[in-house]
């Protein structure tokens, strides 16, 4: 079930972007599973990718193509990850790029491929090639919802976000889609994410902003601690808004863009968590009072990754001692457990390293019952903090992943 996930928003045209969707029958029939983004000439395109050493063939090709030639087309398929496929995977991914390049009349380096789905199976290149003409014929500025559906795998709902902002008499738009529900512990961005704006921005500035903002959004979500082989996130600035090109992150327009861009990225990241496989809870883990931020970050992730914590969350069981046990093994240097405080949904659970004198079991049950849970852990060591968003572990999570290939 999706926890508090809103309906897909109405996304208007982002000038310079058209999207086409087609059915290739990669994993099952009658499913939109090939998506093409057409990007106007002269747009700035930035990307961040998985740091998993076993990265998929399309990731490697994307990294090679990005910046070699003006990126003009994104080619996305679901149902097959084309990961763990060796040299054959590289050859088949490149073959799909070559076919699209020929159909579109661009250099092959202008094509960025993306795949998601089952790992270790050969890419059904002929099916994808057969679907490309239909996707090109379907190109439209109004296909955002279809694209959101087209990139889904175990997602239950498409995920989209839109923001507009005004600056010195001009209105700018930022829109994006993402997918992901399992194998989520990004180490770059997200499973798949595509965010487009009509702003004119130097590619180096866009790349810098993208890298920074993913650390405040997609790099702070986790469902199951597994970093995918295929994680990719792309930001596109078409330049069609007509502004003078942004050349520094310090410009006032860049700062206005960053604020709206961060909202879009965080909304897309939260949507992935809310639609996590088998999720029944949306959980915010906030660690404060750290001496250094890295201690806050690793402690928050350790709490979010703990199977014992996650199963207690699913059961709405106020077994808060599991959280303290995680903190104790998180590797915080010079941790003084007598200073640790713990709050769950506003209830003080632990004070000075032990059960709060004001705590009652009924408070714990009340704190753990809602679908949305906010855990605040205070290390009592300094002023640094960080936040991570995660889910619980349910029976359905095990079922989904046990039966993933069937």
C-alpha positions in Angstrom: 0.0 0.0 0.0 1.1 3.6 -0.6 1.3 5.6 2.6 -0.1 9.0 2.1 1.0 9.2 -1.6 -0.9 11.9 -3.4 -2.4 11.6 -6.9 -0.1 12.3 -9.8 -0.1 16.0 -10.3 -1.2 17.8 -13.5 2.1 18.7 -15.1 1.9 21.3 -17.9 4.3 21.6 -20.8 7.9 22.1 -20.0 9.1 23.9 -23.1 11.8 22.0 -24.9 10.7 18.6 -23.6 8.5 16.0 -25.4 7.9 12.4 -24.1 6.8 9.3 -25.9 5.6 6.0 -24.5 5.2 2.6 -26.0 4.6 -1.1 -25.2 7.4 -3.5 -26.0 6.2 -6.5 -24.0 9.6 -6.8 -22.2 8.4 -8.6 -19.1 4.6 -8.8 -19.7 2.2 -7.8 -22.4 0.0 -4.7 -22.4 2.3 -2.6 -20.3 3.9 0.7 -21.2 7.6 -0.2 -20.7 9.5 2.0 -23.1 9.8 5.7 -22.6 11.6 8.3 -24.7 12.4 11.9 -23.6 13.2 14.2 -26.5 15.3 17.2 -25.3 15.6 20.4 -27.4 18.9 21.2 -29.0 21.2 23.3 -26.7 19.7 22.1 -23.4 22.0 21.5 -20.4 21.8 17.9 -19.2 23.3 16.7 -15.9 23.4 13.3 -14.3 24.3 11.3 -11.2 24.5 7.6 -11.1 24.9 4.6 -8.8 28.2 4.0 -7.1 27.6 0.2 -7.1 30.6 -1.3 -8.7 28.4 -3.8 -10.5 26.6 -1.0 -12.3 24.4 -1.8 -15.2 25.5 -1.5 -18.9 23.2 1.5 -19.5 24.7 3.3 -16.6 28.2 2.9 -18.1 27.1 4.1 -21.5 25.3 7.1 -20.0 28.4 8.1 -18.1 30.4 7.8 -21.4 27.8 9.7 -23.5 27.0 12.5 -21.1 29.0 15.5 -22.1 30.5 14.0 -25.3 27.7 15.4 -27.5 24.7 17.5 -26.7 22.2 15.0 -25.1 19.0 14.9 -27.2 17.2 11.7 -26.2 16.7 9.6 -23.1 15.7 6.0 -23.8 14.2 4.1 -20.8 13.0 0.5 -20.5 11.5 -1.3 -17.6 11.2 -5.1 -17.0 14.9 -5.7 -17.6 17.9 -4.1 -15.8 20.6 -5.1 -18.3 22.9 -5.5 -15.2 25.2 -8.4 -14.6 25.2 -9.0 -18.4 28.8 -8.4 -19.2 30.0 -7.3 -22.6 26.8 -8.5 -24.2 24.9 -6.1 -22.1 27.0 -3.2 -23.3 26.6 -4.3 -26.9 22.8 -4.6 -26.7 22.4 -1.3 -24.8 24.5 0.4 -27.5 22.5 -1.2 -30.2 19.3 0.3 -28.9 21.0 3.7 -28.8 22.3 3.3 -32.3 18.8 2.5 -33.6 17.2 5.5 -31.9 20.0 7.8 -33.1 19.3 6.6 -36.7 15.6 7.1 -36.3 16.0 10.6 -34.8 18.9 11.7 -37.0 21.3 12.4 -34.2 24.7 11.1 -33.2 24.7 8.0 -31.0 26.4 9.9 -28.2 23.3 12.1 -28.0 21.4 9.1 -26.6 21.3 8.3 -22.9 20.0 4.8 -22.1 18.4 3.7 -18.8 17.1 0.3 -17.8 15.3 -1.1 -14.7 14.0 -4.5 -13.7 15.4 -8.0 -13.3 19.2 -8.3 -12.9 21.2 -10.9 -14.8 18.9 -11.5 -17.8 19.9 -10.5 -21.4 18.3 -7.3 -22.7 15.5 -8.2 -25.2 17.0 -5.7 -27.6 14.7 -6.7 -30.6 11.6 -5.9 -28.5 12.9 -2.5 -27.5 14.0 -1.6 -31.1 10.5 -2.7 -32.4 8.9 -0.3 -29.9 11.0 2.8 -30.5 9.2 4.0 -33.6 5.9 3.9 -31.7 7.4 5.8 -28.8 8.7 8.5 -31.2 5.3 8.7 -32.9 3.8 9.2 -29.5 6.0 12.2 -28.6 4.0 14.9 -26.8 4.6 17.7 -24.3 1.7 16.3 -22.2 2.8 12.7 -21.6 4.2 13.1 -18.1 1.6 10.8 -16.5 2.1 8.1 -19.1 5.9 8.4 -18.6 5.4 8.0 -14.8 3.5 4.8 -15.4 5.9 3.7 -18.0 9.0 3.7 -15.7 7.2 1.7 -12.9 8.3 -1.8 -11.9 7.0 -2.9 -8.4 5.7 0.6 -7.8 2.0 0.8 -7.1 1.5 4.3 -8.3 3.3 6.8 -10.7 5.3 9.5 -8.9 5.5 13.1 -10.2 6.1 16.6 -8.9 5.7 20.2 -10.3 6.8 23.6 -9.0 6.8 27.0 -10.5 8.5 30.1 -9.2 8.6 33.8 -10.3 11.8 35.8 -10.6 12.1 39.3 -11.9 8.9 39.1 -14.0 9.5 35.6 -15.5 7.8 32.4 -14.4 10.0 29.2 -14.3 8.7 25.6 -14.2 10.3 22.5 -12.8 8.7 19.0 -13.2 9.9 15.5 -12.6 9.0 11.9 -12.3 10.7 9.1 -10.3 10.3 5.3 -9.8 11.4 3.0 -7.1 9.8 0.9 -4.4 12.5 -1.7 -3.6 16.3 -2.1 -3.7 16.4 1.4 -2.4 19.4 2.8 -0.6 20.7 5.2 -3.2 24.3 6.2 -3.2 23.9 9.0 -5.7 20.3 9.9 -6.4 17.4 7.4 -6.8 16.4 4.4 -8.7 15.3 6.4 -11.7 14.5 10.1 -11.6 14.1 12.7 -14.4 13.6 16.4 -13.5 13.2 19.1 -16.2 13.1 22.8 -16.1 12.8 25.6 -18.8 15.5 27.6 -17.1 18.7 28.4 -19.0 21.6 27.2 -16.9 25.2 26.3 -17.6 25.7 22.5 -17.4 28.4 22.8 -14.8 26.1 24.8 -12.5 23.3 22.3 -13.1 25.6 19.4 -12.3 26.8 21.0 -9.1 23.2 21.8 -8.0 22.0 18.3 -8.8 24.8 16.6 -6.9 24.2 18.8 -3.8 20.4 18.5 -3.8 20.4 14.7 -4.2 22.3 14.6 -0.9 19.3 16.4 0.7 16.7 14.2 -1.0 17.3 10.9 -2.8 20.5 10.2 -0.8 18.6 10.4 2.4 16.0 7.7 1.7 16.2 4.0 2.3 13.7 1.1 2.2 15.9 -2.0 2.4 19.6 -0.8 2.5 20.2 -2.3 -1.0 21.9 0.1 -3.4 20.8 -0.7 -7.0 23.0 -1.4 -9.9 20.9 1.0 -12.0 20.3 4.1 -10.0 20.3 7.1 -12.2 19.0 10.7 -11.9 19.0 13.3 -14.7 18.3 17.0 -14.6 17.6 19.0 -17.7 17.5 22.7 -18.2 16.1 23.5 -21.7 16.8 27.2 -21.7 13.3 27.9 -23.2 12.3 30.4 -20.4 14.4 33.0 -22.1 16.6 34.1 -19.2 20.2 35.0 -19.4 22.0 31.7 -18.8 22.8 31.1 -15.1 26.6 30.7 -14.7 27.0 30.6 -11.0 25.2 29.0 -8.0 25.6 32.3 -6.2 23.3 34.2 -8.6 20.0 35.1 -7.0 18.1 33.3 -9.8 20.2 30.1 -9.1 19.2 30.4 -5.4 15.5 30.7 -6.3 15.8 27.7 -8.6 17.6 25.6 -5.9 14.8 26.2 -3.5 12.1 25.0 -5.9 14.3 22.2 -7.3 14.9 20.9 -3.8 11.1 20.8 -3.1 10.6 18.8 -6.3 13.5 16.4 -5.5 12.4 15.8 -1.9 8.8 15.2 -3.0 9.9 12.6 -5.5 12.2 11.0 -3.0 9.5 10.9 -0.3 7.1 9.4 -2.9 9.4 6.5 -3.4 9.5 5.8 0.4 5.7 6.2 0.7 5.3 3.6 -2.1 8.0 1.3 -0.6 7.4 -2.4 -1.2 4.9 -3.5 1.4 5.2 -0.3 3.3 2.5 0.6 5.9 4.5 3.4 7.6 6.3 6.5 6.4 9.1 7.1 9.0 11.3 10.2 9.5 14.4 9.4 11.5 16.0 12.6 12.7 19.3 12.5 14.7 20.3 15.8 16.4 23.0 16.7 18.9 25.9 15.1 17.1 29.4 16.3 17.3 29.9 15.9 13.6 27.3 15.5 10.8 28.7 12.1 9.7 27.8 10.7 13.1 24.2 12.0 12.7 24.0 10.6 9.2 25.3 7.1 10.0 23.2 6.8 13.2 20.0 7.8 11.3 20.7 5.2 8.6 21.6 2.5 11.1 18.2 3.0 12.8 16.4 3.1 9.4 18.1 -0.1 8.3 17.5 -2.2 11.4 15.2 -5.1 10.6 14.2 -5.3 14.3 13.3 -1.6 14.3 11.4 -1.9 11.0 9.4 -4.9 12.1 8.5 -3.2 15.4 7.3 -0.2 13.3 5.1 -2.5 11.2 3.6 -4.0 14.4 3.1 -0.6 16.0 5.1 -2.2 18.9 6.7 0.5 21.1 9.8 -1.7 21.5 12.0 1.4 21.8 14.9 -0.4 23.3 15.7 -1.7 19.8 16.5 1.9 18.8 18.8 2.5 21.7 20.6 -0.8 20.8 21.2 0.4 17.3 22.6 3.7 18.5 25.0 1.8 20.7 26.5 -0.1 17.7 26.4 2.8 15.2 30.1 3.6 15.8 29.7 7.1 17.3 33.0 8.0 18.7 33.1 9.0 22.4 29.3 8.3 22.7 28.0 9.0 26.3 24.9 6.9 26.5 23.8 8.8 29.6 23.2 11.9 27.5 21.0 10.1 24.8 17.3 11.3 24.5 14.6 9.7 22.4 11.3 11.0 21.2 8.7 9.2 19.0 5.9 11.3 17.6 6.4 13.9 20.3 6.4 11.5 23.2 9.6 11.5 25.3 10.5 7.8 25.5 14.1 7.9 26.8 15.9 10.5 28.9 19.6 10.4 29.9 20.1 7.0 28.3 17.2 5.3 30.1 13.4 5.1 30.2 11.9 8.5 30.7 10.2 8.8 34.2 7.2 10.3 32.4 6.9 7.5 29.9 4.0 5.1 30.0 3.4 2.0 27.7 0.2 3.6 26.5 2.2 6.6 25.3 4.4 4.3 23.2 1.4 2.5 21.7 -0.1 5.9 20.8 3.2 7.1 19.3 3.7 4.0 17.1 0.1 3.7 15.9 -0.1 6.4 13.1 1.0 5.8 9.5 3.5 8.6 9.8 6.1 8.3 12.5 8.8 10.9 13.5 11.7 9.5 15.5 14.0 12.1 17.1 17.2 10.8 18.6 19.4 13.4 20.5 23.0 12.3 21.0 23.7 15.2 23.4 27.2 15.8 22.0 27.0 18.9 19.8 24.9 20.9 17.2 25.1 18.7 14.1 22.1 16.8 12.7 20.7 14.9 9.8 17.5 13.3 8.7 16.6 10.1 6.8 13.3 8.8 5.5 12.3 5.1 5.5 9.6 2.5 5.9 8.6 -0.4 8.0 9.1 -4.1 7.0 5.8 -6.0 6.5 4.8 -9.5 5.5 4.0 -8.1 2.1 7.6 -6.9 1.6 8.9 -10.5 2.0 6.2 -11.8 -0.4 7.0 -9.2 -3.1 10.7 -9.9 -3.1 10.3 -13.7 -2.7 8.1 -13.8 -5.7 9.7 -11.0 -7.7 10.6 -13.1 -10.7 7.4 -15.0 -10.8 
